[in-house]
Amino acid sequence: MPTPRILGIDYGQKRIGLAISDPLGITAHPLCVVEYTTHTGLLRELSKVVEEKSVSEVVVGMPKRLDNTMGRKADEVMAFIETLRAELGGRVEVSTVDERFTTVQAAKMLADVKIGRKQKRSHINAVSAQILLQAWMDIRKTKSLR
């Protein structure tokens, strides 16, 4: 039986970035970017990834404002999370993590990579998902050491 993994999601209105943990839940790796036009198609694709990668937990980036409050975008992400939970039927726990500055960090990481601007735009969502998933795993590890 495959080792359960954690899936990280950087949610966007047209595309989402996905990252996956290693089998031990220590490091996060970019997985892919999913472009979508309907939530139905997106949810089907995510359900397929959860099944294929033996995902036991999903972590979604929560877009908070600089003053730590929630805005309209956060409300949209919460609605997406509720729909995702319903789609996954309770098989998988869904958590959130603060995603402030992950896109900026991802852009800095990709700045020196020798690929075209269009490719960088495509990869930035998956790298953002990697950053938020890694942050969430590090927080969880720190809490378990206390």
N, C-alpha and C positions, 0 to 999 in steps of 0.2 A: 504494500500500500504506500503511495507517495506521501512524503512529508507535507503537512499543511503549510501553506504560505500566507503571507499578508499582502494584500493588494492596495496600492496607494493610488488615489485619483485626484488629479488636478482638473476640476470641473470648469468648463467654458461653454459659451452659448453655441459654438459651432464645432468645437473639437475638445476632446479631453485627453490629457496625458495620463498614461498608466505606468506604474512602477511595481516591481515585485520584490519581495524579500528573498534572501537565500533560504535554504531549508532550515537553518538554525535560527532565523529571525534576527541576525546580527547586522547584515548589510542590505541596502536597497539598491536595485539596479533598474535603469530605465527599461520599460518593456515596449511600448508603442504609443502612437497617437491615433485616436479614433475620431474620424470626422463623421458627422452625422447631420441629418436633416430632420429626423423625427425622434422623439424620446422612445417610441416603441422600438425602433431599430437599435438605438443605443442600448436600451435595457436588454434586448436580446443578445447583443454583442457582449455586454458585461456578464450576463449569465453564462454565456459560453466560455469566457475567460475564467470565471470562477470555477466552473466545472473542469476545464482542461488543465488548469494550474493547481488544482486541489486547494483553493483558497478557503481559509477558515475565518478570516477577518478582513474587512475592508476599512480603509482609513481615507476619509475625504477631507480635502483642504477647506477650511472655513475662512472666507475672506472678511477679516475684521478691519475696521477703520483704525487709523493711527491712535485714536483715543480709546481703543479697545472696545468700542461699541459695535453693534451689528447694524448693517445698512440694508438697502434693497437687494444687493447682490447676495448677501448672507441669507435673506429670506428665500431667494431663488434656489440657493444651494440646499437649504433645509427641505424645501418642497421636493427637490430631486432625491434627497436622502430618503424621505418617506416613501417615495415611489420605488426607489431601489430596494428598500427593506421589504416592501410588498412583493416585488418581483422575485426576490431571493427567498421569500417564504419562511424567514426565520432560520434558514440553514446556516447563515453567516452573520456574525456580529458586525455592525457598522458603527464606526466611531468618527470623530472629527478631530482635526488638529489645526492650529493657527497657521495660516499660509502666508501671512504678511512677508513681503520681500522675497518670496521664493522665485518669482519670475525674474526679478533683478539679479538674484544670485545665479540663476540658470543662465541668463544672458552673459554675465561675467565669465562663467565657466566655459561658455561656447565662443567667447570673443576671439580667442586665438586658434580655434579649430579651423582648418583649411577646407571649409565647405561653403557653398553659395548661401546667399542671404535667405533664399526661399527654403533651403534645407534647414538652415538654423531656425527659422520660424517654425518649421514642422517639429524639430527636435526639442524646442524649448519647453513645450508642454510636458513631454516625458521626463525631461531633466527636472522640471519643477515638481513633478510627482515624486521623483526619486528623493529630492531634498526634503519634501514634507513627510514622506514615509520614513526616511532616516531619522528626522527630528522626532517623530512620534515613537519610533523604536528606542531611540536614545533616552527619551523621557521615561518610557516604561521600564527600561533597564535600570535607570537611576532610582526610580521609585521602589523597585524590587530589592535593591541593595540596602535600603534603609531599614 
